[in-house]
């Protein structure tokens, strides 16, 4: 389950000192910027043809930063204590399954 992996990833991140500051808007934005940097590193691994292991490592970094962000935002009260990433993803997949091809964009 993603929520379980989020709890583990966040505990490691917190224990390593990456959540020591006040979790305000600027702090959350900086966390999102780090997530963006992992996407860029994945792009570079693909562009430079670094191979499957490098691509999977970068994709894993994206996932870890994403679930760390989710769990940290949840613990800081930016998301409700009952929020479930697993449920949110399931809900969004169901919504996307009902959308037209390319969400109706003909271009």
Phi and psi restraints in degrees (range 20) as a CNS / XPLOR table:
assign (resid 1 and name C) (resid 2 and name N)
       (resid 2 and name CA) (resid 2 and name C) 1.0 -67.6 20.0 2
assign (resid 2 and name N) (resid 2 and name CA)
       (resid 2 and name C) (resid 3 and name N) 1.0 -39.2 20.0 2
assign (resid 2 and name C) (resid 3 and name N)
       (resid 3 and name CA) (resid 3 and name C) 1.0 -59.8 20.0 2
assign (resid 3 and name N) (resid 3 and name CA)
       (resid 3 and name C) (resid 4 and name N) 1.0 -36.9 20.0 2
assign (resid 3 and name C) (resid 4 and name N)
       (resid 4 and name CA) (resid 4 and name C) 1.0 -67.5 20.0 2
assign (resid 4 and name N) (resid 4 and name CA)
       (resid 4 and name C) (resid 5 and name N) 1.0 -44.4 20.0 2
assign (resid 4 and name C) (resid 5 and name N)
       (resid 5 and name CA) (resid 5 and name C) 1.0 -63.9 20.0 2
assign (resid 5 and name N) (resid 5 and name CA)
       (resid 5 and name C) (resid 6 and name N) 1.0 -35.7 20.0 2
assign (resid 5 and name C) (resid 6 and name N)
       (resid 6 and name CA) (resid 6 and name C) 1.0 -62.3 20.0 2
assign (resid 6 and name N) (resid 6 and name CA)
       (resid 6 and name C) (resid 7 and name N) 1.0 -43.0 20.0 2
assign (resid 6 and name C) (resid 7 and name N)
       (resid 7 and name CA) (resid 7 and name C) 1.0 -62.3 20.0 2
assign (resid 7 and name N) (resid 7 and name CA)
       (resid 7 and name C) (resid 8 and name N) 1.0 -42.7 20.0 2
assign (resid 7 and name C) (resid 8 and name N)
       (resid 8 and name CA) (resid 8 and name C) 1.0 -67.1 20.0 2
assign (resid 8 and name N) (resid 8 and name CA)
       (resid 8 and name C) (resid 9 and name N) 1.0 -49.1 20.0 2
assign (resid 8 and name C) (resid 9 and name N)
       (resid 9 and name CA) (resid 9 and name C) 1.0 -59.6 20.0 2
assign (resid 9 and name N) (resid 9 and name CA)
       (resid 9 and name C) (resid 10 and name N) 1.0 -41.5 20.0 2
assign (resid 9 and name C) (resid 10 and name N)
       (resid 10 and name CA) (resid 10 and name C) 1.0 -70.0 20.0 2
assign (resid 10 and name N) (resid 10 and name CA)
       (resid 10 and name C) (resid 11 and name N) 1.0 -38.9 20.0 2
assign (resid 10 and name C) (resid 11 and name N)
       (resid 11 and name CA) (resid 11 and name C) 1.0 -59.9 20.0 2
assign (resid 11 and name N) (resid 11 and name CA)
       (resid 11 and name C) (resid 12 and name N) 1.0 -42.2 20.0 2
assign (resid 11 and name C) (resid 12 and name N)
       (resid 12 and name CA) (resid 12 and name C) 1.0 -64.2 20.0 2
assign (resid 12 and name N) (resid 12 and name CA)
       (resid 12 and name C) (resid 13 and name N) 1.0 -46.0 20.0 2
assign (resid 12 and name C) (resid 13 and name N)
       (resid 13 and name CA) (resid 13 and name C) 1.0 -61.5 20.0 2
assign (resid 13 and name N) (resid 13 and name CA)
       (resid 13 and name C) (resid 14 and name N) 1.0 -44.6 20.0 2
assign (resid 13 and name C) (resid 14 and name N)
       (resid 14 and name CA) (resid 14 and name C) 1.0 -63.9 20.0 2
assign (resid 14 and name N) (resid 14 and name CA)
       (resid 14 and name C) (resid 15 and name N) 1.0 -45.2 20.0 2
assign (resid 14 and name C) (resid 15 and name N)
       (resid 15 and name CA) (resid 15 and name C) 1.0 -63.2 20.0 2
assign (resid 15 and name N) (resid 15 and name CA)
       (resid 15 and name C) (resid 16 and name N) 1.0 -28.2 20.0 2
assign (resid 15 and name C) (resid 16 and name N)
       (resid 16 and name CA) (resid 16 and name C) 1.0 -87.4 20.0 2
assign (resid 16 and name N) (resid 16 and name CA)
       (resid 16 and name C) (resid 17 and name N) 1.0 6.3 20.0 2
assign (resid 16 and name C) (resid 17 and name N)
       (resid 17 and name CA) (resid 17 and name C) 1.0 87.9 20.0 2
assign (resid 17 and name N) (resid 17 and name CA)
       (resid 17 and name C) (resid 18 and name N) 1.0 10.8 20.0 2
assign (resid 17 and name C) (resid 18 and name N)
       (resid 18 and name CA) (resid 18 and name C) 1.0 -85.1 20.0 2
assign (resid 18 and name N) (resid 18 and name CA)
       (resid 18 and name C) (resid 19 and name N) 1.0 0.5 20.0 2
assign (resid 18 and name C) (resid 19 and name N)
       (resid 19 and name CA) (resid 19 and name C) 1.0 -128.9 20.0 2
assign (resid 19 and name N) (resid 19 and name CA)
       (resid 19 and name C) (resid 20 and name N) 1.0 30.8 20.0 2
assign (resid 19 and name C) (resid 20 and name N)
       (resid 20 and name CA) (resid 20 and name C) 1.0 -76.8 20.0 2
assign (resid 20 and name N) (resid 20 and name CA)
       (resid 20 and name C) (resid 21 and name N) 1.0 -21.7 20.0 2
assign (resid 20 and name C) (resid 21 and name N)
       (resid 21 and name CA) (resid 21 and name C) 1.0 -85.3 20.0 2
assign (resid 21 and name N) (resid 21 and name CA)
       (resid 21 and name C) (resid 22 and name N) 1.0 165.9 20.0 2
assign (resid 21 and name C) (resid 22 and name N)
       (resid 22 and name CA) (resid 22 and name C) 1.0 -61.7 20.0 2
assign (resid 22 and name N) (resid 22 and name CA)
       (resid 22 and name C) (resid 23 and name N) 1.0 134.9 20.0 2
assign (resid 22 and name C) (resid 23 and name N)
       (resid 23 and name CA) (resid 23 and name C) 1.0 -89.1 20.0 2
assign (resid 23 and name N) (resid 23 and name CA)
       (resid 23 and name C) (resid 24 and name N) 1.0 79.6 20.0 2
assign (resid 23 and name C) (resid 24 and name N)
       (resid 24 and name CA) (resid 24 and name C) 1.0 -104.0 20.0 2
assign (resid 24 and name N) (resid 24 and name CA)
       (resid 24 and name C) (resid 25 and name N) 1.0 -175.7 20.0 2
assign (resid 24 and name C) (resid 25 and name N)
       (resid 25 and name CA) (resid 25 and name C) 1.0 -57.9 20.0 2
assign (resid 25 and name N) (resid 25 and name CA)
       (resid 25 and name C) (resid 26 and name N) 1.0 -45.9 20.0 2
assign (resid 25 and name C) (resid 26 and name N)
       (resid 26 and name CA) (resid 26 and name C) 1.0 -61.7 20.0 2
assign (resid 26 and name N) (resid 26 and name CA)
       (resid 26 and name C) (resid 27 and name N) 1.0 -40.3 20.0 2
assign (resid 26 and name C) (resid 27 and name N)
       (resid 27 and name CA) (resid 27 and name C) 1.0 -62.9 20.0 2
assign (resid 27 and name N) (resid 27 and name CA)
       (resid 27 and name C) (resid 28 and name N) 1.0 -45.7 20.0 2
assign (resid 27 and name C) (resid 28 and name N)
       (resid 28 and name CA) (resid 28 and name C) 1.0 -63.7 20.0 2
assign (resid 28 and name N) (resid 28 and name CA)
       (resid 28 and name C) (resid 29 and name N) 1.0 -39.3 20.0 2
assign (resid 28 and name C) (resid 29 and name N)
       (resid 29 and name CA) (resid 29 and name C) 1.0 -63.4 20.0 2
assign (resid 29 and name N) (resid 29 and name CA)
       (resid 29 and name C) (resid 30 and name N) 1.0 -37.3 20.0 2
assign (resid 29 and name C) (resid 30 and name N)
       (resid 30 and name CA) (resid 30 and name C) 1.0 -66.6 20.0 2
assign (resid 30 and name N) (resid 30 and name CA)
       (resid 30 and name C) (resid 31 and name N) 1.0 -34.9 20.0 2
assign (resid 30 and name C) (resid 31 and name N)
       (resid 31 and name CA) (resid 31 and name C) 1.0 -66.5 20.0 2
assign (resid 31 and name N) (resid 31 and name CA)
       (resid 31 and name C) (resid 32 and name N) 1.0 -39.4 20.0 2
assign (resid 31 and name C) (resid 32 and name N)
       (resid 32 and name CA) (resid 32 and name C) 1.0 -66.4 20.0 2
assign (resid 32 and name N) (resid 32 and name CA)
       (resid 32 and name C) (resid 33 and name N) 1.0 -35.5 20.0 2
assign (resid 32 and name C) (resid 33 and name N)
       (resid 33 and name CA) (resid 33 and name C) 1.0 -63.3 20.0 2
assign (resid 33 and name N) (resid 33 and name CA)
       (resid 33 and name C) (resid 34 and name N) 1.0 -38.1 20.0 2
assign (resid 33 and name C) (resid 34 and name N)
       (resid 34 and name CA) (resid 34 and name C) 1.0 -66.4 20.0 2
assign (resid 34 and name N) (resid 34 and name CA)
       (resid 34 and name C) (resid 35 and name N) 1.0 -36.0 20.0 2
assign (resid 34 and name C) (resid 35 and name N)
       (resid 35 and name CA) (resid 35 and name C) 1.0 -62.6 20.0 2
assign (resid 35 and name N) (resid 35 and name CA)
       (resid 35 and name C) (resid 36 and name N) 1.0 -43.2 20.0 2
assign (resid 35 and name C) (resid 36 and name N)
       (resid 36 and name CA) (resid 36 and name C) 1.0 -60.1 20.0 2
assign (resid 36 and name N) (resid 36 and name CA)
       (resid 36 and name C) (resid 37 and name N) 1.0 -39.7 20.0 2
assign (resid 36 and name C) (resid 37 and name N)
       (resid 37 and name CA) (resid 37 and name C) 1.0 -64.7 20.0 2
assign (resid 37 and name N) (resid 37 and name CA)
       (resid 37 and name C) (resid 38 and name N) 1.0 -33.4 20.0 2
assign (resid 37 and name C) (resid 38 and name N)
       (resid 38 and name CA) (resid 38 and name C) 1.0 -68.4 20.0 2
assign (resid 38 and name N) (resid 38 and name CA)
       (resid 38 and name C) (resid 39 and name N) 1.0 -35.5 20.0 2
assign (resid 38 and name C) (resid 39 and name N)
       (resid 39 and name CA) (resid 39 and name C) 1.0 -63.6 20.0 2
assign (resid 39 and name N) (resid 39 and name CA)
       (resid 39 and name C) (resid 40 and name N) 1.0 -42.0 20.0 2
assign (resid 39 and name C) (resid 40 and name N)
       (resid 40 and name CA) (resid 40 and name C) 1.0 -63.6 20.0 2
assign (resid 40 and name N) (resid 40 and name CA)
       (resid 40 and name C) (resid 41 and name N) 1.0 -38.2 20.0 2
assign (resid 40 and name C) (resid 41 and name N)
       (resid 41 and name CA) (resid 41 and name C) 1.0 -66.3 20.0 2
assign (resid 41 and name N) (resid 41 and name CA)
       (resid 41 and name C) (resid 42 and name N) 1.0 -34.3 20.0 2
assign (resid 41 and name C) (resid 42 and name N)
       (resid 42 and name CA) (resid 42 and name C) 1.0 -66.3 20.0 2
assign (resid 42 and name N) (resid 42 and name CA)
       (resid 42 and name C) (resid 43 and name N) 1.0 -43.8 20.0 2
assign (resid 42 and name C) (resid 43 and name N)
       (resid 43 and name CA) (resid 43 and name C) 1.0 -56.5 20.0 2
assign (resid 43 and name N) (resid 43 and name CA)
       (resid 43 and name C) (resid 44 and name N) 1.0 -44.9 20.0 2
assign (resid 43 and name C) (resid 44 and name N)
       (resid 44 and name CA) (resid 44 and name C) 1.0 -66.5 20.0 2
assign (resid 44 and name N) (resid 44 and name CA)
       (resid 44 and name C) (resid 45 and name N) 1.0 -37.8 20.0 2
assign (resid 44 and name C) (resid 45 and name N)
       (resid 45 and name CA) (resid 45 and name C) 1.0 -62.1 20.0 2
assign (resid 45 and name N) (resid 45 and name CA)
       (resid 45 and name C) (resid 46 and name N) 1.0 -38.0 20.0 2
assign (resid 45 and name C) (resid 46 and name N)
       (resid 46 and name CA) (resid 46 and name C) 1.0 -72.4 20.0 2
assign (resid 46 and name N) (resid 46 and name CA)
       (resid 46 and name C) (resid 47 and name N) 1.0 -48.3 20.0 2
assign (resid 46 and name C) (resid 47 and name N)
       (resid 47 and name CA) (resid 47 and name C) 1.0 -59.7 20.0 2
assign (resid 47 and name N) (resid 47 and name CA)
       (resid 47 and name C) (resid 48 and name N) 1.0 -40.2 20.0 2
assign (resid 47 and name C) (resid 48 and name N)
       (resid 48 and name CA) (resid 48 and name C) 1.0 -88.8 20.0 2
assign (resid 48 and name N) (resid 48 and name CA)
       (resid 48 and name C) (resid 49 and name N) 1.0 7.2 20.0 2
assign (resid 48 and name C) (resid 49 and name N)
       (resid 49 and name CA) (resid 49 and name C) 1.0 50.0 20.0 2
assign (resid 49 and name N) (resid 49 and name CA)
       (resid 49 and name C) (resid 50 and name N) 1.0 51.8 20.0 2
assign (resid 49 and name C) (resid 50 and name N)
       (resid 50 and name CA) (resid 50 and name C) 1.0 -77.9 20.0 2
assign (resid 50 and name N) (resid 50 and name CA)
       (resid 50 and name C) (resid 51 and name N) 1.0 -9.1 20.0 2
assign (resid 50 and name C) (resid 51 and name N)
       (resid 51 and name CA) (resid 51 and name C) 1.0 99.9 20.0 2
assign (resid 51 and name N) (resid 51 and name CA)
       (resid 51 and name C) (resid 52 and name N) 1.0 170.6 20.0 2
assign (resid 51 and name C) (resid 52 and name N)
       (resid 52 and name CA) (resid 52 and name C) 1.0 -58.9 20.0 2
assign (resid 52 and name N) (resid 52 and name CA)
       (resid 52 and name C) (resid 53 and name N) 1.0 -44.7 20.0 2
assign (resid 52 and name C) (resid 53 and name N)
       (resid 53 and name CA) (resid 53 and name C) 1.0 -60.6 20.0 2
assign (resid 53 and name N) (resid 53 and name CA)
       (resid 53 and name C) (resid 54 and name N) 1.0 -43.6 20.0 2
assign (resid 53 and name C) (resid 54 and name N)
       (resid 54 and name CA) (resid 54 and name C) 1.0 -66.4 20.0 2
assign (resid 54 and name N) (resid 54 and name CA)
       (resid 54 and name C) (resid 55 and name N) 1.0 -41.4 20.0 2
assign (resid 54 and name C) (resid 55 and name N)
       (resid 55 and name CA) (resid 55 and name C) 1.0 -64.4 20.0 2
assign (resid 55 and name N) (resid 55 and name CA)
       (resid 55 and name C) (resid 56 and name N) 1.0 -45.8 20.0 2
assign (resid 55 and name C) (resid 56 and name N)
       (resid 56 and name CA) (resid 56 and name C) 1.0 -64.3 20.0 2
assign (resid 56 and name N) (resid 56 and name CA)
       (resid 56 and name C) (resid 57 and name N) 1.0 -36.1 20.0 2
assign (resid 56 and name C) (resid 57 and name N)
       (resid 57 and name CA) (resid 57 and name C) 1.0 -63.7 20.0 2
assign (resid 57 and name N) (resid 57 and name CA)
       (resid 57 and name C) (resid 58 and name N) 1.0 -43.9 20.0 2
assign (resid 57 and name C) (resid 58 and name N)
       (resid 58 and name CA) (resid 58 and name C) 1.0 -67.5 20.0 2
assign (resid 58 and name N) (resid 58 and name CA)
       (resid 58 and name C) (resid 59 and name N) 1.0 -39.8 20.0 2
assign (resid 58 and name C) (resid 59 and name N)
       (resid 59 and name CA) (resid 59 and name C) 1.0 -61.9 20.0 2
assign (resid 59 and name N) (resid 59 and name CA)
       (resid 59 and name C) (resid 60 and name N) 1.0 -38.3 20.0 2
assign (resid 59 and name C) (resid 60 and name N)
       (resid 60 and name CA) (resid 60 and name C) 1.0 -63.7 20.0 2
assign (resid 60 and name N) (resid 60 and name CA)
       (resid 60 and name C) (resid 61 and name N) 1.0 -40.1 20.0 2
assign (resid 60 and name C) (resid 61 and name N)
       (resid 61 and name CA) (resid 61 and name C) 1.0 -61.1 20.0 2
assign (resid 61 and name N) (resid 61 and name CA)
       (resid 61 and name C) (resid 62 and name N) 1.0 -40.7 20.0 2
assign (resid 61 and name C) (resid 62 and name N)
       (resid 62 and name CA) (resid 62 and name C) 1.0 -59.1 20.0 2
assign (resid 62 and name N) (resid 62 and name CA)
       (resid 62 and name C) (resid 63 and name N) 1.0 -50.4 20.0 2
assign (resid 62 and name C) (resid 63 and name N)
       (resid 63 and name CA) (resid 63 and name C) 1.0 -60.2 20.0 2
assign (resid 63 and name N) (resid 63 and name CA)
       (resid 63 and name C) (resid 64 and name N) 1.0 -46.7 20.0 2
assign (resid 63 and name C) (resid 64 and name N)
       (resid 64 and name CA) (resid 64 and name C) 1.0 -62.1 20.0 2
assign (resid 64 and name N) (resid 64 and name CA)
       (resid 64 and name C) (resid 65 and name N) 1.0 -45.8 20.0 2
assign (resid 64 and name C) (resid 65 and name N)
       (resid 65 and name CA) (resid 65 and name C) 1.0 -63.8 20.0 2
assign (resid 65 and name N) (resid 65 and name CA)
       (resid 65 and name C) (resid 66 and name N) 1.0 -37.4 20.0 2
assign (resid 65 and name C) (resid 66 and name N)
       (resid 66 and name CA) (resid 66 and name C) 1.0 -65.2 20.0 2
assign (resid 66 and name N) (resid 66 and name CA)
       (resid 66 and name C) (resid 67 and name N) 1.0 -49.5 20.0 2
assign (resid 66 and name C) (resid 67 and name N)
       (resid 67 and name CA) (resid 67 and name C) 1.0 -72.0 20.0 2
assign (resid 67 and name N) (resid 67 and name CA)
       (resid 67 and name C) (resid 68 and name N) 1.0 -29.6 20.0 2
assign (resid 67 and name C) (resid 68 and name N)
       (resid 68 and name CA) (resid 68 and name C) 1.0 -63.1 20.0 2
assign (resid 68 and name N) (resid 68 and name CA)
       (resid 68 and name C) (resid 69 and name N) 1.0 -45.2 20.0 2
assign (resid 68 and name C) (resid 69 and name N)
       (resid 69 and name CA) (resid 69 and name C) 1.0 -58.4 20.0 2
assign (resid 69 and name N) (resid 69 and name CA)
       (resid 69 and name C) (resid 70 and name N) 1.0 -48.7 20.0 2
assign (resid 69 and name C) (resid 70 and name N)
       (resid 70 and name CA) (resid 70 and name C) 1.0 -56.4 20.0 2
assign (resid 70 and name N) (resid 70 and name CA)
       (resid 70 and name C) (resid 71 and name N) 1.0 -52.0 20.0 2
assign (resid 70 and name C) (resid 71 and name N)
       (resid 71 and name CA) (resid 71 and name C) 1.0 -66.6 20.0 2
assign (resid 71 and name N) (resid 71 and name CA)
       (resid 71 and name C) (resid 72 and name N) 1.0 -39.8 20.0 2
assign (resid 71 and name C) (resid 72 and name N)
       (resid 72 and name CA) (resid 72 and name C) 1.0 -65.0 20.0 2
assign (resid 72 and name N) (resid 72 and name CA)
       (resid 72 and name C) (resid 73 and name N) 1.0 -42.0 20.0 2
assign (resid 72 and name C) (resid 73 and name N)
       (resid 73 and name CA) (resid 73 and name C) 1.0 -64.6 20.0 2
assign (resid 73 and name N) (resid 73 and name CA)
       (resid 73 and name C) (resid 74 and name N) 1.0 -37.0 20.0 2
assign (resid 73 and name C) (resid 74 and name N)
       (resid 74 and name CA) (resid 74 and name C) 1.0 -65.6 20.0 2
assign (resid 74 and name N) (resid 74 and name CA)
       (resid 74 and name C) (resid 75 and name N) 1.0 -48.2 20.0 2
assign (resid 74 and name C) (resid 75 and name N)
       (resid 75 and name CA) (resid 75 and name C) 1.0 -65.6 20.0 2
assign (resid 75 and name N) (resid 75 and name CA)
       (resid 75 and name C) (resid 76 and name N) 1.0 -29.0 20.0 2
assign (resid 75 and name C) (resid 76 and name N)
       (resid 76 and name CA) (resid 76 and name C) 1.0 -85.1 20.0 2
assign (resid 76 and name N) (resid 76 and name CA)
       (resid 76 and name C) (resid 77 and name N) 1.0 -2.1 20.0 2
assign (resid 76 and name C) (resid 77 and name N)
       (resid 77 and name CA) (resid 77 and name C) 1.0 90.4 20.0 2
assign (resid 77 and name N) (resid 77 and name CA)
       (resid 77 and name C) (resid 78 and name N) 1.0 5.8 20.0 2
assign (resid 77 and name C) (resid 78 and name N)
       (resid 78 and name CA) (resid 78 and name C) 1.0 -76.6 20.0 2
assign (resid 78 and name N) (resid 78 and name CA)
       (resid 78 and name C) (resid 79 and name N) 1.0 -21.8 20.0 2
assign (resid 78 and name C) (resid 79 and name N)
       (resid 79 and name CA) (resid 79 and name C) 1.0 -125.1 20.0 2
assign (resid 79 and name N) (resid 79 and name CA)
       (resid 79 and name C) (resid 80 and name N) 1.0 154.1 20.0 2
assign (resid 79 and name C) (resid 80 and name N)
       (resid 80 and name CA) (resid 80 and name C) 1.0 -67.5 20.0 2
assign (resid 80 and name N) (resid 80 and name CA)
       (resid 80 and name C) (resid 81 and name N) 1.0 154.7 20.0 2
assign (resid 80 and name C) (resid 81 and name N)
       (resid 81 and name CA) (resid 81 and name C) 1.0 -63.3 20.0 2
assign (resid 81 and name N) (resid 81 and name CA)
       (resid 81 and name C) (resid 82 and name N) 1.0 -22.5 20.0 2
assign (resid 81 and name C) (resid 82 and name N)
       (resid 82 and name CA) (resid 82 and name C) 1.0 -95.5 20.0 2
assign (resid 82 and name N) (resid 82 and name CA)
       (resid 82 and name C) (resid 83 and name N) 1.0 1.6 20.0 2
assign (resid 82 and name C) (resid 83 and name N)
       (resid 83 and name CA) (resid 83 and name C) 1.0 -59.6 20.0 2
assign (resid 83 and name N) (resid 83 and name CA)
       (resid 83 and name C) (resid 84 and name N) 1.0 142.3 20.0 2
assign (resid 83 and name C) (resid 84 and name N)
       (resid 84 and name CA) (resid 84 and name C) 1.0 -129.5 20.0 2
assign (resid 84 and name N) (resid 84 and name CA)
       (resid 84 and name C) (resid 85 and name N) 1.0 118.6 20.0 2
assign (resid 84 and name C) (resid 85 and name N)
       (resid 85 and name CA) (resid 85 and name C) 1.0 -66.9 20.0 2
assign (resid 85 and name N) (resid 85 and name CA)
       (resid 85 and name C) (resid 86 and name N) 1.0 -38.8 20.0 2
assign (resid 85 and name C) (resid 86 and name N)
       (resid 86 and name CA) (resid 86 and name C) 1.0 -54.4 20.0 2
assign (resid 86 and name N) (resid 86 and name CA)
       (resid 86 and name C) (resid 87 and name N) 1.0 -48.5 20.0 2
assign (resid 86 and name C) (resid 87 and name N)
       (resid 87 and name CA) (resid 87 and name C) 1.0 -67.5 20.0 2
assign (resid 87 and name N) (resid 87 and name CA)
       (resid 87 and name C) (resid 88 and name N) 1.0 -40.7 20.0 2
assign (resid 87 and name C) (resid 88 and name N)
       (resid 88 and name CA) (resid 88 and name C) 1.0 -62.1 20.0 2
assign (resid 88 and name N) (resid 88 and name CA)
       (resid 88 and name C) (resid 89 and name N) 1.0 -40.2 20.0 2
assign (resid 88 and name C) (resid 89 and name N)
       (resid 89 and name CA) (resid 89 and name C) 1.0 -67.5 20.0 2
assign (resid 89 and name N) (resid 89 and name CA)
       (resid 89 and name C) (resid 90 and name N) 1.0 -45.8 20.0 2
assign (resid 89 and name C) (resid 90 and name N)
       (resid 90 and name CA) (resid 90 and name C) 1.0 -57.8 20.0 2
assign (resid 90 and name N) (resid 90 and name CA)
       (resid 90 and name C) (resid 91 and name N) 1.0 -44.2 20.0 2
assign (resid 90 and name C) (resid 91 and name N)
       (resid 91 and name CA) (resid 91 and name C) 1.0 -61.5 20.0 2
assign (resid 91 and name N) (resid 91 and name CA)
       (resid 91 and name C) (resid 92 and name N) 1.0 -43.6 20.0 2
assign (resid 91 and name C) (resid 92 and name N)
       (resid 92 and name CA) (resid 92 and name C) 1.0 -68.8 20.0 2
assign (resid 92 and name N) (resid 92 and name CA)
       (resid 92 and name C) (resid 93 and name N) 1.0 -36.9 20.0 2
assign (resid 92 and name C) (resid 93 and name N)
       (resid 93 and name CA) (resid 93 and name C) 1.0 -61.8 20.0 2
assign (resid 93 and name N) (resid 93 and name CA)
       (resid 93 and name C) (resid 94 and name N) 1.0 -42.3 20.0 2
assign (resid 93 and name C) (resid 94 and name N)
       (resid 94 and name CA) (resid 94 and name C) 1.0 -62.4 20.0 2
assign (resid 94 and name N) (resid 94 and name CA)
       (resid 94 and name C) (resid 95 and name N) 1.0 -42.2 20.0 2
assign (resid 94 and name C) (resid 95 and name N)
       (resid 95 and name CA) (resid 95 and name C) 1.0 -62.6 20.0 2
assign (resid 95 and name N) (resid 95 and name CA)
       (resid 95 and name C) (resid 96 and name N) 1.0 -47.2 20.0 2
assign (resid 95 and name C) (resid 96 and name N)
       (resid 96 and name CA) (resid 96 and name C) 1.0 -62.6 20.0 2
assign (resid 96 and name N) (resid 96 and name CA)
       (resid 96 and name C) (resid 97 and name N) 1.0 -31.8 20.0 2
assign (resid 96 and name C) (resid 97 and name N)
       (resid 97 and name CA) (resid 97 and name C) 1.0 -66.6 20.0 2
assign (resid 97 and name N) (resid 97 and name CA)
       (resid 97 and name C) (resid 98 and name N) 1.0 -21.5 20.0 2
assign (resid 97 and name C) (resid 98 and name N)
       (resid 98 and name CA) (resid 98 and name C) 1.0 -93.9 20.0 2
assign (resid 98 and name N) (resid 98 and name CA)
       (resid 98 and name C) (resid 99 and name N) 1.0 -6.4 20.0 2
assign (resid 98 and name C) (resid 99 and name N)
       (resid 99 and name CA) (resid 99 and name C) 1.0 -80.4 20.0 2
assign (resid 99 and name N) (resid 99 and name CA)
       (resid 99 and name C) (resid 100 and name N) 1.0 152.4 20.0 2
assign (resid 99 and name C) (resid 100 and name N)
       (resid 100 and name CA) (resid 100 and name C) 1.0 -70.4 20.0 2
assign (resid 100 and name N) (resid 100 and name CA)
       (resid 100 and name C) (resid 101 and name N) 1.0 164.7 20.0 2
assign (resid 100 and name C) (resid 101 and name N)
       (resid 101 and name CA) (resid 101 and name C) 1.0 -50.5 20.0 2
assign (resid 101 and name N) (resid 101 and name CA)
       (resid 101 and name C) (resid 102 and name N) 1.0 130.6 20.0 2
assign (resid 101 and name C) (resid 102 and name N)
       (resid 102 and name CA) (resid 102 and name C) 1.0 52.4 20.0 2
assign (resid 102 and name N) (resid 102 and name CA)
       (resid 102 and name C) (resid 103 and name N) 1.0 30.0 20.0 2
assign (resid 102 and name C) (resid 103 and name N)
       (resid 103 and name CA) (resid 103 and name C) 1.0 55.0 20.0 2
assign (resid 103 and name N) (resid 103 and name CA)
       (resid 103 and name C) (resid 104 and name N) 1.0 30.2 20.0 2
assign (resid 103 and name C) (resid 104 and name N)
       (resid 104 and name CA) (resid 104 and name C) 1.0 86.7 20.0 2
assign (resid 104 and name N) (resid 104 and name CA)
       (resid 104 and name C) (resid 105 and name N) 1.0 -2.1 20.0 2
assign (resid 104 and name C) (resid 105 and name N)
       (resid 105 and name CA) (resid 105 and name C) 1.0 -81.1 20.0 2
assign (resid 105 and name N) (resid 105 and name CA)
       (resid 105 and name C) (resid 106 and name N) 1.0 115.0 20.0 2
assign (resid 105 and name C) (resid 106 and name N)
       (resid 106 and name CA) (resid 106 and name C) 1.0 -82.3 20.0 2
assign (resid 106 and name N) (resid 106 and name CA)
       (resid 106 and name C) (resid 107 and name N) 1.0 -11.7 20.0 2
